[in-house]
């Protein structure tokens, strides 16, 4: 099975992480962990760009949902059932729209994972990867998921540290 040109272009860089120690199993898990980190970084960048492009629109939709919700609560308190039902219907529509916009936005974060798995398919299809400490083995998809989950927590911790490092110190005296 021939690898498509985008994967061929990336292959020399990605495969380096699978050859770090010389121990095949350790290299596979380290390489997959680093691939998962790259996947998360690309997803985070995509999410940031998507938020920059449509963030104001998403905020307006969420604000509209809150506004109609507040109107429905006020109408309920006033005892105006018709106004409550009308405002509540508009609030439900706005909340639904906001929910599905957020769901679509999450695609910006996760889209790199299928690409990483597609590259791994060309490299590791049919290879059984032993699960250390057990008598079981995984395919490349299971191994990717097994590495993706801890990589996600490492990635989030790195982002928090970077945010703290980049944030100006609030306790510094003003000049």
Buried (B, 14 or more C-beta within 10 A) or exposed (E): EEBEEEBEEBBEEBEEBBEEEEEEEEBBBBBBBBBBBBBBBBBBEBBEEBBEEBEEEBEEBBEBBBBBBEBBBEBBEEEEEEBBEBBBEBBBEBBEBBEEBEEEBEEBBEBBBEBBBEBBBBBBEEEEBBBEEEEEEBBBEEBBBBBBEEBBEBBEEEEEEEEEEEEEEEEEEEE
